[in-house]
Amino acid sequence: MISGIYGLVDGSLIQQLRFDTLSNNLANVNTNGFKQDIVSFDEALTLKYLTSVDMSSGPVVNTGNKFDVALEGPGFFKIQTSAGIRYSRDGSFTLNRDGMLVNQNGDQVLGQNGPITLSGGDLTIGRDGQISENGIPGDKLGLVDFKEPRFLQKEGMNYYVYKGKEGDILTAEKITVQQQHLEKSNVNVTEEMIRMVESFRAFEAVQKAIQNTDEMTSKLVNDPELL
């Protein structure tokens, strides 16, 4: 009886984790480059990796903004933050007052030679990440990929931090850059809503089972003749 309660509690916690994950996905449906999280039921039972990140591409939309950049294929932008280098798929960039290319957090976008500084001229960014102003080539976007993507961890602010070996950070090769475009979230609202309803119903069912088991246990304790 007690072991059954433990199993039901575990099931309740798993459904709560799934519901919270789905809620976070839906909250970021309009976040550029956001990748949805997925709860793996089997993995949750082994208490290993409770969630994984779906790295599939989101839809790419035309914005007409010359500073917007979308990535197609595996890879990330390198961003210099106060906490160190972080990685992101959000290519919504702008120029700060010092002429440096920054993201919406105000952090510097890194090229192959470090922070990218622009003069404000006619900007073009090639499909290989080559940056040119007034037809004159400058730096290239510092686009990276990872030998062990499973060591990428979300950190908030639409950033990832890499917990693997530094030597496993590679130059992205199978990637295409689209200027004046942005990659949107890969969250499918309809599918997430269906999963959320399923999760809520499963949670309710487990809670009902816990309540019934508790009532049965109470009766057995208080009425020895039922033993």
Z-matrix of the N, CA and C atoms (Angstrom, degrees):
N
C 1 1.474
C 2 1.526 1 110.69
N 3 1.366 2 115.62 1 -47.47
C 4 1.466 3 119.44 2 -179.58
C 5 1.522 4 111.25 3 -64.44
N 6 1.340 5 116.26 4 -42.27
C 7 1.466 6 119.32 5 179.46
C 8 1.518 7 110.91 6 -63.27
N 9 1.357 8 116.24 7 -33.26
C 10 1.459 9 119.95 8 176.91
C 11 1.518 10 111.84 9 -64.38
N 12 1.338 11 116.00 10 -39.49
C 13 1.467 12 120.55 11 176.98
C 14 1.518 13 110.33 12 -61.84
N 15 1.345 14 116.44 13 -43.80
C 16 1.465 15 119.86 14 179.29
C 17 1.526 16 110.86 15 -58.63
N 18 1.332 17 116.37 16 -42.14
C 19 1.457 18 120.10 17 -179.95
C 20 1.522 19 112.00 18 -64.14
N 21 1.340 20 115.70 19 -39.61
C 22 1.460 21 119.68 20 178.43
C 23 1.526 22 111.44 21 -67.50
N 24 1.328 23 116.91 22 -39.69
C 25 1.464 24 120.64 23 177.68
C 26 1.525 25 110.39 24 -62.14
N 27 1.347 26 116.00 25 -43.34
C 28 1.472 27 119.30 26 176.88
C 29 1.522 28 110.37 27 -58.99
N 30 1.342 29 115.85 28 -43.39
C 31 1.458 30 119.56 29 179.12
C 32 1.519 31 111.90 30 -62.41
N 33 1.327 32 116.22 31 -38.21
C 34 1.465 33 120.92 32 178.52
C 35 1.520 34 110.90 33 -64.51
N 36 1.330 35 116.45 34 -43.13
C 37 1.465 36 120.72 35 -179.89
C 38 1.523 37 111.43 36 -65.13
N 39 1.321 38 116.09 37 -37.97
C 40 1.461 39 120.06 38 179.15
C 41 1.525 40 110.63 39 -64.15
N 42 1.348 41 117.00 40 -43.69
C 43 1.457 42 120.28 41 179.23
C 44 1.529 43 111.67 42 -66.74
N 45 1.329 44 116.01 43 -35.07
C 46 1.465 45 119.29 44 176.96
C 47 1.524 46 110.57 45 -65.63
N 48 1.342 47 116.14 46 -42.61
C 49 1.469 48 120.28 47 177.14
C 50 1.525 49 109.97 48 -61.52
N 51 1.312 50 116.71 49 -43.40
C 52 1.469 51 120.73 50 -179.95
C 53 1.524 52 110.63 51 -63.07
N 54 1.328 53 116.78 52 -43.52
C 55 1.468 54 121.11 53 179.97
C 56 1.528 55 110.85 54 -62.94
N 57 1.333 56 117.00 55 -44.64
C 58 1.469 57 121.10 56 179.07
C 59 1.524 58 111.32 57 -62.83
N 60 1.342 59 115.98 58 -39.05
C 61 1.464 60 120.51 59 179.77
C 62 1.524 61 110.82 60 -65.64
N 63 1.333 62 116.27 61 -44.42
C 64 1.456 63 120.82 62 178.52
C 65 1.532 64 110.94 63 -63.24
N 66 1.322 65 116.53 64 -39.07
C 67 1.471 66 120.74 65 178.71
C 68 1.516 67 110.59 66 -63.02
N 69 1.335 68 116.97 67 -41.12
C 70 1.463 69 120.61 68 178.88
C 71 1.526 70 110.88 69 -66.45
N 72 1.340 71 116.55 70 -39.21
C 73 1.463 72 119.72 71 176.68
C 74 1.523 73 111.01 72 -58.88
N 75 1.333 74 115.96 73 -47.21
C 76 1.461 75 120.03 74 -178.77
C 77 1.529 76 111.49 75 -65.68
N 78 1.323 77 116.79 76 -34.31
C 79 1.470 78 120.55 77 179.41
C 80 1.527 79 111.42 78 -66.16
N 81 1.336 80 116.90 79 -21.53
C 82 1.466 81 120.89 80 -177.58
C 83 1.525 82 112.85 81 -109.53
N 84 1.332 83 116.19 82 21.67
C 85 1.457 84 119.30 83 -177.18
C 86 1.530 85 111.42 84 -63.24
N 87 1.329 86 117.85 85 -25.16
C 88 1.469 87 121.26 86 179.46
C 89 1.530 88 112.94 87 -104.76
N 90 1.323 89 117.26 88 13.22
C 91 1.466 90 121.73 89 178.98
C 92 1.520 91 109.59 90 -87.21
N 93 1.325 92 116.69 91 122.15
C 94 1.463 93 120.96 92 -177.98
C 95 1.529 94 111.49 93 -58.29
N 96 1.329 95 115.84 94 130.33
C 97 1.452 96 120.72 95 174.62
C 98 1.516 97 115.54 96 71.23
N 99 1.335 98 117.97 97 7.62
C 100 1.463 99 120.57 98 -178.16
C 101 1.527 100 110.18 99 -67.11
N 102 1.343 101 115.44 100 139.31
C 103 1.460 102 122.04 101 176.87
C 104 1.521 103 109.15 102 -113.19
N 105 1.319 104 116.07 103 126.96
C 106 1.453 105 120.03 104 -175.39
C 107 1.527 106 112.03 105 -69.76
N 108 1.333 107 114.97 106 149.62
C 109 1.458 108 122.07 107 175.49
C 110 1.519 109 109.49 108 -94.37
N 111 1.326 110 115.41 109 147.50
C 112 1.457 111 121.56 110 179.90
C 113 1.518 112 109.14 111 -128.44
N 114 1.330 113 116.86 112 132.46
C 115 1.464 114 121.65 113 175.33
C 116 1.513 115 108.16 114 -91.74
N 117 1.327 116 116.34 115 126.25
C 118 1.454 117 121.99 116 177.20
C 119 1.516 118 108.51 117 -95.86
N 120 1.338 119 117.29 118 117.02
C 121 1.471 120 122.12 119 -176.22
C 122 1.525 121 111.44 120 -59.70
N 123 1.342 122 116.58 121 -47.87
C 124 1.465 123 119.20 122 -178.52
C 125 1.521 124 111.67 123 -63.29
N 126 1.342 125 116.24 124 -43.05
C 127 1.454 126 119.58 125 -179.57
C 128 1.517 127 110.68 126 -66.31
N 129 1.327 128 116.58 127 -36.03
C 130 1.458 129 119.13 128 179.52
C 131 1.518 130 110.72 129 -62.07
N 132 1.343 131 116.43 130 -37.33
C 133 1.463 132 119.79 131 -179.72
C 134 1.522 133 111.94 132 -66.55
N 135 1.336 134 117.19 133 -29.46
C 136 1.457 135 119.97 134 179.03
C 137 1.521 136 111.65 135 -87.37
N 138 1.338 137 116.31 136 -2.13
C 139 1.471 138 122.43 137 178.59
C 140 1.522 139 112.23 138 59.86
N 141 1.326 140 116.89 139 32.21
C 142 1.460 141 120.20 140 176.23
C 143 1.536 142 108.08 141 -97.41
N 144 1.321 143 116.62 142 -108.38
C 145 1.459 144 119.68 143 -179.05
C 146 1.522 145 109.08 144 -87.28
N 147 1.314 146 116.40 145 107.11
C 148 1.452 147 120.51 146 -176.09
C 149 1.523 148 112.18 147 -74.31
N 150 1.310 149 117.32 148 -30.10
C 151 1.458 150 120.81 149 178.89
C 152 1.526 151 110.01 150 -135.74
N 153 1.310 152 115.06 151 153.59
C 154 1.462 153 121.44 152 173.37
C 155 1.522 154 107.46 153 -131.51
N 156 1.306 155 116.46 154 163.72
C 157 1.465 156 121.38 155 -177.25
C 158 1.523 157 109.15 156 -106.97
N 159 1.315 158 116.15 157 128.86
C 160 1.456 159 122.44 158 175.77
C 161 1.529 160 107.89 159 -81.96
N 162 1.324 161 116.78 160 106.54
C 163 1.456 162 121.28 161 -175.30
C 164 1.530 163 113.50 162 -89.08
N 165 1.318 164 117.40 163 12.91
C 166 1.463 165 118.75 164 177.71
C 167 1.526 166 109.98 165 -63.94
N 168 1.324 167 115.66 166 153.36
C 169 1.462 168 121.08 167 -175.86
C 170 1.524 169 111.46 168 -71.52
N 171 1.321 170 115.22 169 145.90
C 172 1.455 171 120.78 170 171.32
C 173 1.516 172 109.61 171 -90.90
N 174 1.336 173 117.87 172 170.81
C 175 1.465 174 119.96 173 178.80
C 176 1.524 175 111.41 174 -65.23
N 177 1.322 176 115.92 175 145.57
C 178 1.463 177 122.26 176 179.32
C 179 1.524 178 108.76 177 -105.08
N 180 1.333 179 115.78 178 128.12
C 181 1.470 180 120.28 179 -177.51
C 182 1.528 181 110.24 180 -120.93
N 183 1.319 182 115.36 181 148.51
C 184 1.465 183 121.83 182 177.64
C 185 1.519 184 109.40 183 -83.42
N 186 1.339 185 116.75 184 128.50
C 187 1.464 186 121.17 185 179.91
C 188 1.527 187 112.67 186 -110.03
N 189 1.337 188 117.21 187 -22.13
C 190 1.454 189 121.00 188 -176.95
C 191 1.519 190 113.51 189 78.92
N 192 1.345 191 117.05 190 -1.66
C 193 1.465 192 122.12 191 179.96
C 194 1.532 193 108.84 192 -89.08
N 195 1.334 194 116.65 193 122.22
C 196 1.462 195 119.80 194 -174.82
C 197 1.524 196 113.13 195 -65.82
N 198 1.326 197 117.98 196 -19.03
C 199 1.459 198 120.60 197 -179.90
C 200 1.531 199 113.01 198 -90.03
N 201 1.327 200 117.03 199 -9.42
C 202 1.468 201 119.90 200 179.22
C 203 1.524 202 109.92 201 -80.35
N 204 1.335 203 114.87 202 137.98
C 205 1.458 204 120.49 203 -178.12
C 206 1.530 205 109.50 204 -137.85
N 207 1.321 206 116.39 205 128.57
C 208 1.464 207 121.53 206 175.92
C 209 1.525 208 109.42 207 -109.88
N 210 1.321 209 115.53 208 147.40
C 211 1.463 210 121.69 209 177.36
C 212 1.525 211 109.37 210 -110.30
N 213 1.317 212 115.57 211 133.61
C 214 1.459 213 121.32 212 174.26
C 215 1.525 214 108.05 213 -117.77
N 216 1.336 215 115.80 214 120.08
C 217 1.447 216 120.49 215 -175.83
C 218 1.516 217 111.11 216 108.76
N 219 1.331 218 117.43 217 174.71
C 220 1.466 219 120.98 218 -176.81
C 221 1.521 220 112.74 219 -72.95
N 222 1.316 221 117.04 220 126.73
C 223 1.456 222 121.05 221 178.28
C 224 1.512 223 111.59 222 157.60
N 225 1.336 224 115.66 223 169.02
C 226 1.459 225 122.43 224 -176.04
C 227 1.524 226 110.36 225 -143.46
N 228 1.338 227 114.80 226 154.17
C 229 1.461 228 120.64 227 167.96
C 230 1.528 229 108.62 228 -75.69
N 231 1.342 230 115.22 229 147.90
C 232 1.466 231 120.70 230 172.43
C 233 1.526 232 107.93 231 -97.03
N 234 1.323 233 115.55 232 128.78
C 235 1.452 234 121.19 233 -177.20
C 236 1.530 235 109.57 234 -124.73
N 237 1.337 236 116.04 235 131.78
C 238 1.465 237 120.51 236 177.14
C 239 1.525 238 108.49 237 -90.11
N 240 1.323 239 116.33 238 116.09
C 241 1.466 240 121.15 239 178.49
C 242 1.524 241 109.28 240 -115.93
N 243 1.315 242 116.11 241 172.80
C 244 1.467 243 120.53 242 177.98
C 245 1.522 244 111.49 243 -66.40
N 246 1.330 245 116.92 244 -20.01
C 247 1.464 246 121.27 245 179.87
C 248 1.524 247 112.06 246 -95.62
N 249 1.334 248 116.77 247 0.91
C 250 1.457 249 120.83 248 -178.02
C 251 1.519 250 110.88 249 118.75
N 252 1.312 251 116.73 250 -171.54
C 253 1.458 252 121.22 251 -178.97
C 254 1.522 253 110.15 252 -74.72
N 255 1.315 254 115.24 253 131.58
C 256 1.457 255 121.84 254 176.07
C 257 1.526 256 108.69 255 -126.81
N 258 1.328 257 116.21 256 170.87
C 259 1.458 258 121.49 257 -174.08
C 260 1.526 259 109.78 258 -127.66
N 261 1.337 260 115.73 259 144.92
C 262 1.457 261 119.59 260 -175.05
C 263 1.520 262 110.09 261 -152.56
N 264 1.341 263 115.41 262 155.43
C 265 1.471 264 121.64 263 172.24
C 266 1.528 265 110.99 264 -103.01
N 267 1.309 266 116.91 265 -1.59
C 268 1.464 267 121.22 266 -178.15
C 269 1.528 268 109.50 267 -81.84
N 270 1.321 269 116.14 268 111.89
C 271 1.461 270 120.76 269 -177.46
C 272 1.513 271 114.14 270 -103.38
N 273 1.336 272 117.21 271 27.63
C 274 1.464 273 120.94 272 177.31
C 275 1.527 274 108.34 273 -84.69
N 276 1.343 275 115.47 274 94.58
C 277 1.460 276 121.15 275 -173.58
C 278 1.532 277 111.32 276 -110.37
N 279 1.315 278 114.39 277 168.77
C 280 1.462 279 121.76 278 176.04
C 281 1.517 280 108.45 279 -157.52
N 282 1.333 281 117.31 280 176.07
C 283 1.462 282 121.77 281 175.66
C 284 1.522 283 109.03 282 -102.13
N 285 1.330 284 116.14 283 137.07
C 286 1.464 285 118.32 284 173.87
C 287 1.531 286 109.48 285 -89.33
N 288 1.307 287 117.24 286 -177.15
C 289 1.468 288 120.78 287 -175.72
C 290 1.526 289 112.99 288 -66.17
N 291 1.334 290 116.38 289 -18.48
C 292 1.465 291 120.35 290 178.93
C 293 1.521 292 112.40 291 -93.53
N 294 1.344 293 116.68 292 5.02
C 295 1.456 294 120.00 293 179.25
C 296 1.517 295 113.17 294 79.84
N 297 1.315 296 117.61 295 17.20
C 298 1.462 297 121.27 296 179.98
C 299 1.525 298 109.61 297 -96.06
N 300 1.319 299 115.52 298 139.88
C 301 1.462 300 121.58 299 177.37
C 302 1.523 301 108.69 300 -74.62
N 303 1.318 302 117.07 301 120.87
C 304 1.465 303 121.61 302 -176.88
C 305 1.525 304 109.49 303 -131.87
N 306 1.338 305 114.93 304 162.15
C 307 1.466 306 119.13 305 175.95
C 308 1.530 307 109.73 306 -93.01
N 309 1.324 308 116.32 307 -172.47
C 310 1.458 309 120.47 308 -176.09
C 311 1.530 310 112.84 309 -70.25
N 312 1.327 311 117.66 310 -12.91
C 313 1.465 312 121.75 311 174.60
C 314 1.525 313 111.66 312 -87.93
N 315 1.344 314 116.00 313 -4.85
C 316 1.460 315 120.28 314 -177.59
C 317 1.515 316 113.51 315 84.17
N 318 1.343 317 116.98 316 8.29
C 319 1.470 318 121.16 317 -179.64
C 320 1.525 319 110.79 318 -90.47
N 321 1.336 320 115.62 319 149.43
C 322 1.457 321 121.65 320 -173.08
C 323 1.529 322 112.18 321 -74.44
N 324 1.331 323 114.50 322 134.23
C 325 1.460 324 121.57 323 173.20
C 326 1.526 325 107.78 324 -83.27
N 327 1.312 326 117.08 325 129.98
C 328 1.463 327 120.55 326 -175.84
C 329 1.525 328 111.84 327 -96.73
N 330 1.343 329 113.90 328 138.72
C 331 1.447 330 120.88 329 171.03
C 332 1.516 331 109.20 330 -100.25
N 333 1.301 332 116.74 331 -171.68
C 334 1.456 333 120.27 332 178.61
C 335 1.523 334 111.76 333 -67.89
N 336 1.340 335 116.75 334 -20.30
C 337 1.468 336 120.90 335 -179.37
C 338 1.526 337 112.82 336 -110.75
N 339 1.320 338 116.80 337 14.52
C 340 1.462 339 119.92 338 179.48
C 341 1.518 340 111.89 339 113.65
N 342 1.347 341 118.37 340 -159.78
C 343 1.462 342 121.49 341 179.84
C 344 1.530 343 111.01 342 -56.38
N 345 1.328 344 115.49 343 141.46
C 346 1.466 345 121.33 344 -176.95
C 347 1.531 346 109.78 345 -92.57
N 348 1.336 347 115.78 346 122.72
C 349 1.466 348 121.79 347 177.80
C 350 1.526 349 108.79 348 -114.30
N 351 1.329 350 116.03 349 132.80
C 352 1.459 351 121.35 350 -177.86
C 353 1.527 352 110.03 351 -122.82
N 354 1.320 353 115.96 352 154.65
C 355 1.471 354 120.91 353 -178.50
C 356 1.524 355 112.39 354 -92.60
N 357 1.332 356 115.96 355 -11.09
C 358 1.460 357 119.26 356 -178.45
C 359 1.512 358 113.28 357 93.10
N 360 1.334 359 116.76 358 12.10
C 361 1.461 360 120.83 359 179.02
C 362 1.512 361 111.96 360 -79.63
N 363 1.331 362 116.35 361 -164.89
C 364 1.461 363 122.33 362 179.93
C 365 1.524 364 108.80 363 -69.64
N 366 1.329 365 116.91 364 108.87
C 367 1.464 366 122.66 365 -172.08
C 368 1.515 367 111.95 366 -96.33
N 369 1.320 368 115.79 367 130.28
C 370 1.462 369 121.47 368 170.67
C 371 1.529 370 108.22 369 -132.06
N 372 1.320 371 114.58 370 140.68
C 373 1.463 372 121.03 371 177.50
C 374 1.522 373 107.30 372 -124.54
N 375 1.327 374 115.79 373 116.15
C 376 1.453 375 120.74 374 -176.58
C 377 1.518 376 113.01 375 -71.97
N 378 1.312 377 114.96 376 169.29
C 379 1.460 378 120.32 377 -178.50
C 380 1.526 379 112.31 378 -68.21
N 381 1.350 380 115.90 379 -14.27
C 382 1.460 381 120.66 380 175.18
C 383 1.527 382 111.77 381 -96.63
N 384 1.348 383 117.03 382 4.26
C 385 1.461 384 120.68 383 -179.75
C 386 1.514 385 114.38 384 90.68
N 387 1.338 386 117.02 385 2.67
C 388 1.459 387 120.71 386 179.20
C 389 1.527 388 110.48 387 -69.47
N 390 1.338 389 115.71 388 126.36
C 391 1.461 390 121.54 389 -179.45
C 392 1.528 391 109.67 390 -99.80
N 393 1.338 392 115.77 391 132.06
C 394 1.465 393 120.66 392 177.64
C 395 1.529 394 108.83 393 -134.16
N 396 1.328 395 115.17 394 144.06
C 397 1.460 396 121.06 395 173.24
C 398 1.516 397 108.56 396 -124.61
N 399 1.342 398 114.58 397 127.61
C 400 1.473 399 120.62 398 -177.77
C 401 1.528 400 110.55 399 54.23
N 402 1.330 401 115.76 400 35.36
C 403 1.461 402 121.43 401 177.55
C 404 1.509 403 114.92 402 80.42
N 405 1.323 404 117.89 403 0.27
C 406 1.467 405 121.31 404 -178.79
C 407 1.529 406 109.50 405 -100.25
N 408 1.340 407 118.11 406 118.76
C 409 1.464 408 121.15 407 -178.63
C 410 1.527 409 111.74 408 -64.97
N 411 1.314 410 115.34 409 140.79
C 412 1.461 411 121.28 410 175.71
C 413 1.516 412 110.14 411 -124.23
N 414 1.304 413 116.82 412 -130.27
C 415 1.468 414 121.75 413 -179.99
C 416 1.531 415 109.96 414 -78.57
N 417 1.338 416 115.73 415 170.24
C 418 1.457 417 121.71 416 173.01
C 419 1.524 418 108.40 417 -115.07
N 420 1.313 419 115.92 418 148.98
C 421 1.455 420 119.74 419 176.01
C 422 1.528 421 109.86 420 -57.25
N 423 1.322 422 116.23 421 137.36
C 424 1.466 423 120.83 422 178.41
C 425 1.514 424 110.11 423 -84.75
N 426 1.310 425 117.44 424 87.15
C 427 1.463 426 122.62 425 -176.75
C 428 1.520 427 110.00 426 -98.92
N 429 1.318 428 115.80 427 130.18
C 430 1.467 429 119.52 428 -175.08
C 431 1.524 430 110.96 429 -127.05
N 432 1.313 431 114.23 430 158.15
C 433 1.461 432 123.26 431 172.74
C 434 1.527 433 106.67 432 -132.11
N 435 1.320 434 116.84 433 175.00
C 436 1.460 435 119.99 434 -172.97
C 437 1.525 436 111.28 435 -132.27
N 438 1.328 437 114.84 436 136.28
C 439 1.455 438 120.26 437 178.37
C 440 1.515 439 110.67 438 -66.64
N 441 1.338 440 116.83 439 -33.21
C 442 1.466 441 122.40 440 179.48
C 443 1.529 442 109.47 441 -125.33
N 444 1.337 443 117.56 442 79.75
C 445 1.477 444 120.44 443 -176.61
C 446 1.523 445 113.41 444 -59.62
N 447 1.339 446 118.05 445 -20.41
C 448 1.470 447 120.01 446 -178.26
C 449 1.528 448 111.97 447 -65.68
N 450 1.328 449 117.36 448 -14.87
C 451 1.464 450 120.43 449 178.62
C 452 1.527 451 112.53 450 -90.08
N 453 1.336 452 117.17 451 3.19
C 454 1.465 453 120.60 452 173.25
C 455 1.523 454 108.53 453 -78.53
N 456 1.309 455 116.33 454 131.87
C 457 1.457 456 120.68 455 179.52
C 458 1.526 457 110.06 456 -127.41
N 459 1.334 458 115.73 457 136.45
C 460 1.458 459 119.74 458 175.50
C 461 1.523 460 109.56 459 -67.61
N 462 1.353 461 115.03 460 143.42
C 463 1.460 462 119.12 461 -176.00
C 464 1.533 463 112.28 462 -128.83
N 465 1.325 464 118.18 463 2.73
C 466 1.454 465 119.96 464 -174.21
C 467 1.514 466 110.92 465 90.56
N 468 1.343 467 116.62 466 166.19
C 469 1.474 468 122.67 467 -178.43
C 470 1.530 469 111.15 468 60.51
N 471 1.331 470 116.28 469 22.19
C 472 1.470 471 122.59 470 -179.21
C 473 1.529 472 112.09 471 66.22
N 474 1.329 473 116.30 472 29.53
C 475 1.460 474 122.08 473 -179.65
C 476 1.530 475 111.38 474 -111.19
N 477 1.340 476 113.73 475 155.98
C 478 1.453 477 121.97 476 169.41
C 479 1.527 478 107.96 477 -121.09
N 480 1.318 479 115.54 478 147.54
C 481 1.458 480 121.21 479 171.70
C 482 1.517 481 106.88 480 -117.91
N 483 1.329 482 116.63 481 142.53
C 484 1.459 483 120.43 482 -178.42
C 485 1.513 484 109.92 483 -100.75
N 486 1.335 485 116.40 484 122.46
C 487 1.457 486 122.99 485 -176.77
C 488 1.524 487 112.85 486 -99.43
N 489 1.323 488 116.70 487 4.78
C 490 1.458 489 120.11 488 179.37
C 491 1.516 490 112.37 489 -89.38
N 492 1.320 491 115.81 490 -165.30
C 493 1.457 492 121.37 491 -179.54
C 494 1.529 493 110.30 492 -73.88
N 495 1.324 494 115.89 493 142.05
C 496 1.456 495 120.15 494 179.88
C 497 1.528 496 111.27 495 -60.87
N 498 1.330 497 115.94 496 -31.78
C 499 1.457 498 120.33 497 179.92
C 500 1.517 499 113.59 498 -69.53
N 501 1.338 500 116.23 499 -12.61
C 502 1.466 501 120.49 500 179.26
C 503 1.530 502 112.13 501 -90.84
N 504 1.344 503 116.74 502 3.43
C 505 1.465 504 121.13 503 175.49
C 506 1.526 505 107.22 504 -89.44
N 507 1.324 506 116.62 505 115.90
C 508 1.457 507 121.79 506 -171.50
C 509 1.531 508 111.13 507 -115.57
N 510 1.314 509 115.60 508 159.40
C 511 1.464 510 120.54 509 171.89
C 512 1.517 511 108.89 510 -71.08
N 513 1.329 512 116.97 511 127.82
C 514 1.464 513 120.64 512 -179.73
C 515 1.528 514 109.60 513 -67.34
N 516 1.323 515 115.85 514 128.16
C 517 1.461 516 120.26 515 -177.88
C 518 1.529 517 112.73 516 -113.53
N 519 1.321 518 116.71 517 -36.31
C 520 1.470 519 120.38 518 -177.45
C 521 1.524 520 109.61 519 -95.63
N 522 1.312 521 115.82 520 59.34
C 523 1.463 522 120.47 521 -174.22
C 524 1.522 523 109.47 522 -141.96
N 525 1.325 524 115.24 523 145.76
C 526 1.467 525 121.83 524 178.82
C 527 1.524 526 109.18 525 -124.60
N 528 1.316 527 116.36 526 136.91
C 529 1.455 528 122.81 527 -179.03
C 530 1.529 529 109.37 528 -102.28
N 531 1.321 530 115.84 529 134.47
C 532 1.468 531 120.93 530 175.83
C 533 1.525 532 109.53 531 -121.93
N 534 1.310 533 116.22 532 111.00
C 535 1.463 534 120.87 533 176.06
C 536 1.529 535 109.99 534 -73.23
N 537 1.333 536 116.18 535 152.55
C 538 1.463 537 123.70 536 -179.00
C 539 1.528 538 111.97 537 63.16
N 540 1.318 539 116.07 538 26.02
C 541 1.456 540 121.58 539 176.76
C 542 1.535 541 109.17 540 -135.52
N 543 1.322 542 116.08 541 158.69
C 544 1.457 543 122.07 542 173.96
C 545 1.523 544 109.67 543 -133.93
N 546 1.319 545 115.12 544 141.78
C 547 1.463 546 120.04 545 171.71
C 548 1.529 547 108.07 546 -86.26
N 549 1.302 548 116.02 547 128.19
C 550 1.454 549 120.58 548 179.66
C 551 1.535 550 110.14 549 -92.04
N 552 1.313 551 116.11 550 179.07
C 553 1.461 552 122.06 551 178.99
C 554 1.526 553 110.60 552 -62.93
N 555 1.328 554 117.08 553 146.66
C 556 1.468 555 120.51 554 176.61
C 557 1.532 556 112.22 555 -91.85
N 558 1.332 557 116.70 556 14.95
C 559 1.465 558 121.69 557 178.47
C 560 1.522 559 109.72 558 -77.93
N 561 1.340 560 116.04 559 127.41
C 562 1.461 561 122.14 560 174.10
C 563 1.525 562 107.58 561 -96.06
N 564 1.325 563 116.49 562 109.62
C 565 1.465 564 120.97 563 -172.72
C 566 1.523 565 111.57 564 -58.75
N 567 1.323 566 117.54 565 -45.26
C 568 1.466 567 120.49 566 -177.41
C 569 1.526 568 111.17 567 -61.49
N 570 1.331 569 116.31 568 -47.21
C 571 1.459 570 119.81 569 -179.65
C 572 1.522 571 111.72 570 -63.79
N 573 1.334 572 116.89 571 -39.78
C 574 1.458 573 119.54 572 -179.64
C 575 1.529 574 111.69 573 -67.25
N 576 1.320 575 117.28 574 -37.46
C 577 1.459 576 120.71 575 177.99
C 578 1.521 577 110.90 576 -64.74
N 579 1.337 578 117.02 577 -40.66
C 580 1.472 579 120.74 578 177.58
C 581 1.528 580 109.95 579 -62.89
N 582 1.335 581 116.75 580 -44.49
C 583 1.465 582 120.68 581 179.18
C 584 1.528 583 110.81 582 -63.97
N 585 1.333 584 116.51 583 -36.50
C 586 1.455 585 119.93 584 -179.14
C 587 1.535 586 110.63 585 -65.98
N 588 1.318 587 117.15 586 -42.04
C 589 1.466 588 120.78 587 177.34
C 590 1.530 589 110.10 588 -62.99
N 591 1.336 590 116.63 589 -43.53
C 592 1.462 591 120.59 590 178.49
C 593 1.524 592 110.96 591 -60.57
N 594 1.332 593 115.66 592 -43.71
C 595 1.461 594 120.58 593 -179.31
C 596 1.517 595 111.18 594 -64.49
N 597 1.332 596 116.61 595 -41.68
C 598 1.465 597 120.50 596 -179.44
C 599 1.527 598 110.73 597 -64.93
N 600 1.318 599 117.11 598 -41.20
C 601 1.459 600 120.57 599 178.65
C 602 1.529 601 111.23 600 -66.22
N 603 1.326 602 115.99 601 -39.98
C 604 1.465 603 119.80 602 177.96
C 605 1.528 604 110.48 603 -64.85
N 606 1.330 605 116.32 604 -39.36
C 607 1.469 606 120.85 605 177.81
C 608 1.529 607 110.32 606 -62.74
N 609 1.328 608 116.79 607 -44.54
C 610 1.465 609 120.88 608 178.94
C 611 1.521 610 110.96 609 -61.02
N 612 1.350 611 116.32 610 -41.81
C 613 1.464 612 120.68 611 -179.25
C 614 1.528 613 110.86 612 -63.45
N 615 1.331 614 116.72 613 -41.55
C 616 1.468 615 120.40 614 179.36
C 617 1.523 616 110.34 615 -66.46
N 618 1.338 617 116.72 616 -42.05
C 619 1.464 618 120.01 617 178.31
C 620 1.522 619 111.57 618 -61.26
N 621 1.333 620 116.99 619 -39.04
C 622 1.463 621 121.38 620 177.92
C 623 1.528 622 110.49 621 -65.02
N 624 1.330 623 115.89 622 -40.53
C 625 1.466 624 119.99 623 179.16
C 626 1.526 625 110.79 624 -65.63
N 627 1.338 626 116.80 625 -38.49
C 628 1.466 627 120.64 626 177.56
C 629 1.532 628 109.85 627 -63.63
N 630 1.328 629 116.18 628 -43.06
C 631 1.466 630 120.89 629 179.75
C 632 1.535 631 110.68 630 -62.45
N 633 1.342 632 116.94 631 -44.25
C 634 1.469 633 120.13 632 179.87
C 635 1.526 634 111.43 633 -64.79
N 636 1.341 635 116.27 634 -40.45
C 637 1.464 636 120.19 635 179.10
C 638 1.515 637 110.92 636 -65.63
N 639 1.331 638 116.30 637 -39.66
C 640 1.469 639 120.66 638 178.40
C 641 1.522 640 111.01 639 -63.82
N 642 1.337 641 116.76 640 -42.23
C 643 1.459 642 120.11 641 178.72
C 644 1.523 643 111.43 642 -64.53
N 645 1.330 644 116.69 643 -40.06
C 646 1.461 645 120.71 644 179.35
C 647 1.521 646 111.06 645 -65.88
N 648 1.319 647 116.02 646 -41.99
C 649 1.465 648 120.64 647 178.30
C 650 1.522 649 110.70 648 -62.45
N 651 1.333 650 116.25 649 -41.96
C 652 1.458 651 120.67 650 179.27
C 653 1.522 652 111.48 651 -61.85
N 654 1.338 653 116.34 652 -40.09
C 655 1.468 654 119.90 653 178.96
C 656 1.531 655 110.83 654 -65.81
N 657 1.317 656 116.61 655 -40.75
C 658 1.469 657 120.08 656 -179.88
C 659 1.525 658 110.97 657 -65.07
N 660 1.315 659 116.72 658 -38.27
C 661 1.461 660 120.91 659 -179.49
C 662 1.530 661 110.89 660 -68.90
N 663 1.317 662 115.47 661 -41.00
C 664 1.471 663 120.07 662 -174.89
C 665 1.515 664 113.51 663 -87.74
N 666 1.320 665 118.63 664 -12.57
C 667 1.471 666 121.12 665 179.79
C 668 1.515 667 109.01 666 -132.46
N 669 1.319 668 117.66 667 87.67
C 670 1.476 669 122.03 668 -177.01
C 671 1.524 670 113.00 669 -57.65
N 672 1.313 671 119.39 670 -23.64
C 673 1.462 672 120.93 671 -177.67
C 674 1.528 673 111.71 672 -67.61
N 675 1.346 674 115.78 673 -18.52
C 676 1.485 675 118.46 674 178.18
C 677 1.533 676 112.24 675 -78.44
N 678 1.337 677 115.90 676 -11.63
C 679 1.474 678 119.64 677 -179.38
C 680 1.540 679 110.95 678 -74.20
